[in-house]
Structure formats: C-alpha cells, structure tokens
Amino acid sequence: MYDVIIIGGGVSGAAAARELSRYQVKACVLEKEEDVCCGTSKANSAIVHAGYDAATGSLMAKLNVQGNEMMEQLSKDLDFPFQRRGSLVICLSEEDMPELQALYDRGVANGVKGLQILNREEVLEMEPNVVDQVYAALYAPTAGIVCPFHLNIALAENAYANGVDFRFNTEVLDIKKMEEGYELITNRGIYHTRYVVNAAGVYADRFHNMVSEHKIHITPRRGDYCLLDKRAGTHVSRTIFSLPTKKGKGVLVTPTVHGNLLVGPTAIDIEDKEGTNTTKEGMDQVITKAGQNVKNLPMRQVITSFAGLRAHEDGHEFIIEEVEDAKGFIDCAGIESPGLTSCPAIGVMVADLLKEKMGLVKKENFIATRKGILDPDTLSKEERKALIKENPAYGNIICRCEMVTEGEIIDAIRRPLGARSLDGVKRRTRAGMGRCQSGFCSPRTMEILARECGMSMFDITKSGGKSQIVVGTNKDVL
Ligand SMILES: Cc1cc2nc3c(=O)[nH]c(=O)nc-3n(C[C@H](O)[C@H](O)[C@H](O)COP(=O)(O)OP(=O)(O)OC[C@H]3O[C@@H](n4cnc5c(N)ncnc54)[C@H](O)[C@@H]3O)c2cc1C
C-alpha cells in the first residue's frame, strides 16, 4: 500500500514527486513508457514564459509567474540548463497595437516584472533579424529558455534520491475506488494507494472520468516544429513571438539552451492521443508563419522536425484539485502551455494539497540538490586532460556532431533512473541530437548500452516497447 501514487512521469508528475519527497511519505510514480519525459514534456517550445498570456486571476497565470520566478534557483539546485534571455512579441502594424497593449496590461496585472513596449528602432537594435516592417514589440525580460529533458529528468532523479519509487513500462489500465483509497490495475499487476495524483497529460481526462461523475474532456492539440542546426542558432538571441491567436501563442522563433534554433509550433486539434507525427501542412504553416516575424530564416538548416500534443481541456485552465466526488483523487489535468514553466509551482501546489489532507510531516534528511551529467566541455583544458587520464572513456568521442564522450553515456546509463534506450541516452547527453541525427553514433551508443546493461543488441530499442533497431543479421539471409 502506497500513500500516494502519481500517474505520469512528465514534468507535472516529476515535480509533484519531488515536492512530495520533502515529506515522510511512501510514494510511487507509475509511467507507461520506459523512461520519464516521454510525453508532452519532451516535445514543446522549452520557453519559460514570462506570464502575460494567461487570463488574469486564472490558476494558469498564477502558476506561470510563480514557476518563472522559481526556475532559476531550481536550475542551480538540480543542475539543468536555464537561460533568462527575454522575449519579444512582435506587432506588425499600428492597427494591432491595442492587442499588444492588452498583453502588456494583462502582464502587469498578472505580476510580470519589467515589461516594456519597444518601438521599431529599439526592436531592430535588439534583434536585427526581426522583419523590417515591425511596428513595435512587447519586451519581457523575465522570459527564458530551458532544457525540458534535463528539467524533467533532474526533478525525477531528485525525487528518487529522496525515496520516491518509479515504475516504468507500467500502464495504468483501470482505477477502482476501495474502502480505503484506490486500486490501480496496470499491465504489471495491481497497486494499492491511499491517494492518487493524476498527472497523465493528454490522458488525464480518461482517469478523471473513471472516478468522477463530472466529466472533463481533453483535446490533443498538436504543435509541429522544425529544429535548425547550431549554425543557425544565433539568428535571434531572444524568443520571438507573434501576437497570440485564439488557439495559442502562435509560431515562435527561438534559440535553444543547446545553441540550435527552434521554429514552431502549429496548433492543430486532433483525436489521437498518440498522434505526434508531423504533416506537410503543419510544416508549411510553420515555415510561412515564422517568416512573418523573422527575416532570412535559414530553413535549409533544418535538421529534424517533431510534434508535441498540448493537453487542451475544454475550460482552458489548469485543473489541480481533489476531485469533488472522488476523495483522495487529485487531478493535475489540463496542463497545457505554460505547464513547463509552471511545473515547479505545480509540484508545490500538489504537495501542499496532500500535506493538508494527509497531515504530512517534513523529513529531516531531504536532499535538495542533484548533480547532472558531467559535460567535459565545461572544463578547462587541464581539467579535461586530468579527467581523461583518470577515466579514458571521457577521451572517446561517440557522437561527433555534439561531441559526446563515452564517459557521459556511461554516466547517463549508470545513474539512478538511468537511460535504457537510444532516446534515453539522447535526452540525457545529446548523443544523436546533432546534425546527423544519430546516423553515425547510434551503433556505437547501442554497443555501450548493450555492454552496460548486459543486454543483447537485439534488445536495444530506440524508445522502449517494440522499437528494436536490430531485427536480424546479414548472415540470416545467406
Ligand atoms: C507544442 C507545445 C508547445 C509547448 N510549449 C511550451 C512552452 O514553451 N513553455 C511551457 O511552459 N509549456 C509549453 N508547453 C506545455 C508543456 O509542454 C506541458 O504543459 C507539460 O510538458 C505537461 O507536462 P505533464 O507532465 O503534465 O504531461 P506529460 O509530459 O505528457 O506527462 C504525462 C505522462 O503520463 C504518462 N501516462 C499517460 N497515460 C498513462 C497511463 N495509462 N499509465 C501510466 N502513465 C501514463 C505519459 O506517458 C507521460 O509520460 C507546450 C506544449 C506543446 C504541446
């Protein structure tokens, strides 16, 4: 019997697990995929929004501003990349100025600090690649960019270090209300728990509706992206947004914390909760719309495309509360954008709710910090030499595009909640993230995975499940 089971190991579930692990509580995260950060948390714009978008007084607005304020300290405590670069919302004509002004006013009302409306000259001085016909822009200096993988993994690793169990490849299939707590039926057996946190992303409506008469409905809203090579990474220095549309924040152009340029997303409502395929129309929209605000985009530098699904609840609001007719069942649903930004505050809100309900007592030995994978690039030449002398694996480059060493890959595999697939290694080390998109390094990474995990090459997958890469040997056909 667990005290709390969290369904979902995205940023919401991982942040809730980490905050909960400050208390004396027996908690577990159930995740249907083979790793954390396999849902929406791995495919988004990675912007730490300033907080002027969401309606004043909404939970979204409150948690956005709080999460933004918490992100810097969290990035230091948990050792993940975060840069407060600032953002600009581009206004192309005098006619649209009331909309820009409304964003400014809403931002001020939401408590966003440092907002300014800049004129054309000021914008172009800041960002020379913004289109010449720019009329004005809303500048938000508190906006930032983050590595969503490292944020999610860091939260989970720290929760694990503080005693939270993680069960991967464990899909919750059904939930039953019991006399005390809930029974969760999974593909790997039955779990009992006093409290449930429903942080299942686009599937959160399914679990809510299993226990409540008051139904909710989540639409997967797809966002397609193009990722450009690092050669294009300095095309803009800040995140460049369009004026928002009814369906969201529009197409943006942004640098990433790893030095690439990201262009997207679309906002296309679909039915399929697993429908993360990109489409030609989606790509066309991204390219056309991004060019409306930023000129000379080097689209020939695209190295990959991907899509993520926003968990759009019909009420367009975060639902973080105990379900009225299902005591002990806490929803963390409708966590669409700005969910990544808000996750530190979401974690605190969920933990506070449970602390109150369960009378939780703080632990004395909570470990507040965590160290990420050592990146030899951050060392001086002398330090790097010494490291290689001590551990020659740091002198063996596996991914040539991103210059990732064997030492980093071994660390990614051996650490708690370590990588078990090519994508797991990729999210932790960037091996395979570069220009060749793992064309060269995947066989070598697979060999390391097989050796470290005692697995056969036939069992190594791209991303768990049935995504095996080796399906036979050449000799089989002879
Ligand atoms: C296109 C796009 C752009 C975005 N841009 C930004 C941005 O720039 N800034 C920002 O702040 N936010 C952004 N967001 C929003 C942000 O990415 C999400 O709010 C956040 O990642 C949601 O995290 P989550 O943990 O709630 O959901 P998820 O990351 O989806 O996690 C849910 C987890 O539950 C698991 N799960 C589901 N069903 C089951 C089951 N039956 N059993 C066990 N496990 C299960 C899934 O596998 C998944 O790992 C964007 C989203 C999209 C799609």
The ligand as an SDF file (V2000), in Angstrom:
LIG
                    3D

 53 58  0  0  0  0  0  0  0  0999 V2000
    3.5350   22.3280  -28.9200 C   0  0  0  0  0  0  0  0  0  0  0  0
    3.7300   22.6020  -27.4640 C   0  0  0  0  0  0  0  0  0  0  0  0
    4.4650   23.7030  -27.0460 C   0  0  0  0  0  0  0  0  0  0  0  0
    4.6150   23.9720  -25.7040 C   0  0  0  0  0  0  0  0  0  0  0  0
    5.4630   24.9740  -25.3100 N   0  0  0  0  0  0  0  0  0  0  0  0
    5.6030   25.2510  -24.0020 C   0  0  0  0  0  0  0  0  0  0  0  0
    6.4970   26.2520  -23.5900 C   0  0  0  0  0  0  0  0  0  0  0  0
    7.2510   26.8080  -24.3760 O   0  0  0  0  0  0  0  0  0  0  0  0
    6.5290   26.5720  -22.2830 N   0  0  0  0  0  0  0  0  0  0  0  0
    5.7250   25.9740  -21.3780 C   0  0  0  0  0  0  0  0  0  0  0  0
    5.7430   26.3630  -20.2290 O   0  0  0  0  0  0  0  0  0  0  0  0
    4.9310   24.9490  -21.7280 N   0  0  0  0  0  0  0  0  0  0  0  0
    4.8570   24.5660  -23.0120 C   0  0  0  0  0  0  0  0  0  0  0  0
    4.0630   23.5390  -23.4090 N   0  0  0  0  0  0  0  0  0  0  0  0
    3.3160   22.8080  -22.3990 C   0  0  0  0  0  0  0  0  0  0  0  0
    4.1620   21.8030  -21.6400 C   0  0  0  0  0  0  0  0  0  0  0  0
    4.9910   21.0880  -22.5120 O   0  0  0  0  0  0  0  0  0  0  0  0
    3.2210   20.8690  -20.8920 C   0  0  0  0  0  0  0  0  0  0  0  0
    2.3400   21.6500  -20.1290 O   0  0  0  0  0  0  0  0  0  0  0  0
    3.9390   19.9300  -19.9550 C   0  0  0  0  0  0  0  0  0  0  0  0
    5.0170   19.2900  -20.5850 O   0  0  0  0  0  0  0  0  0  0  0  0
    2.9360   18.8960  -19.4560 C   0  0  0  0  0  0  0  0  0  0  0  0
    3.5900   18.0050  -18.6040 O   0  0  0  0  0  0  0  0  0  0  0  0
    2.7820   16.8220  -17.9430 P   0  0  0  0  0  0  0  0  0  0  0  0
    3.7100   16.1510  -17.0160 O   0  0  0  0  0  0  0  0  0  0  0  0
    1.5130   17.3460  -17.3910 O   0  0  0  0  0  0  0  0  0  0  0  0
    2.3780   15.8840  -19.1580 O   0  0  0  0  0  0  0  0  0  0  0  0
    3.2900   14.8220  -19.9570 P   0  0  0  0  0  0  0  0  0  0  0  0
    4.6700   15.3140  -20.1380 O   0  0  0  0  0  0  0  0  0  0  0  0
    2.5300   14.4630  -21.1760 O   0  0  0  0  0  0  0  0  0  0  0  0
    3.3640   13.5970  -18.9790 O   0  0  0  0  0  0  0  0  0  0  0  0
    2.2880   12.7070  -18.7990 C   0  0  0  0  0  0  0  0  0  0  0  0
    2.8600   11.3440  -18.5980 C   0  0  0  0  0  0  0  0  0  0  0  0
    1.8240   10.4350  -18.2590 O   0  0  0  0  0  0  0  0  0  0  0  0
    2.1290    9.1870  -18.8320 C   0  0  0  0  0  0  0  0  0  0  0  0
    0.9070    8.3870  -18.9160 N   0  0  0  0  0  0  0  0  0  0  0  0
   -0.1810    8.6380  -19.6810 C   0  0  0  0  0  0  0  0  0  0  0  0
   -1.0820    7.6490  -19.5410 N   0  0  0  0  0  0  0  0  0  0  0  0
   -0.5590    6.7580  -18.6690 C   0  0  0  0  0  0  0  0  0  0  0  0
   -1.0010    5.5230  -18.1370 C   0  0  0  0  0  0  0  0  0  0  0  0
   -2.1460    4.9430  -18.5270 N   0  0  0  0  0  0  0  0  0  0  0  0
   -0.2180    4.8830  -17.2410 N   0  0  0  0  0  0  0  0  0  0  0  0
    0.9840    5.4020  -16.8640 C   0  0  0  0  0  0  0  0  0  0  0  0
    1.4550    6.5470  -17.3680 N   0  0  0  0  0  0  0  0  0  0  0  0
    0.7070    7.2320  -18.2500 C   0  0  0  0  0  0  0  0  0  0  0  0
    2.6800    9.5620  -20.1980 C   0  0  0  0  0  0  0  0  0  0  0  0
    3.4370    8.5290  -20.7790 O   0  0  0  0  0  0  0  0  0  0  0  0
    3.5000   10.7940  -19.8690 C   0  0  0  0  0  0  0  0  0  0  0  0
    4.8470   10.4790  -19.6110 O   0  0  0  0  0  0  0  0  0  0  0  0
    3.9490   23.1850  -24.7490 C   0  0  0  0  0  0  0  0  0  0  0  0
    3.2280   22.0630  -25.1710 C   0  0  0  0  0  0  0  0  0  0  0  0
    3.1630   21.7490  -26.5130 C   0  0  0  0  0  0  0  0  0  0  0  0
    2.4880   20.5090  -26.9480 C   0  0  0  0  0  0  0  0  0  0  0  0
  1  2  1  0
  2  3  1  0
  2 52  2  0
  3  4  2  0
  4  5  1  0
  4 50  1  0
  5  6  2  0
  6  7  1  0
  6 13  1  0
  7  8  2  0
  7  9  1  0
  9 10  1  0
 10 11  2  0
 10 12  1  0
 12 13  2  0
 13 14  1  0
 14 15  1  0
 14 50  1  0
 15 16  1  0
 16 17  1  0
 16 18  1  0
 18 19  1  0
 18 20  1  0
 20 21  1  0
 20 22  1  0
 22 23  1  0
 23 24  1  0
 24 25  2  0
 24 26  1  0
 24 27  1  0
 27 28  1  0
 28 29  2  0
 28 30  1  0
 28 31  1  0
 31 32  1  0
 32 33  1  0
 33 34  1  0
 33 48  1  0
 34 35  1  0
 35 36  1  0
 35 46  1  0
 36 37  1  0
 36 45  1  0
 37 38  2  0
 38 39  1  0
 39 40  1  0
 39 45  2  0
 40 41  1  0
 40 42  2  0
 42 43  1  0
 43 44  2  0
 44 45  1  0
 46 47  1  0
 46 48  1  0
 48 49  1  0
 50 51  2  0
 51 52  1  0
 52 53  1  0
M  END
$$$$
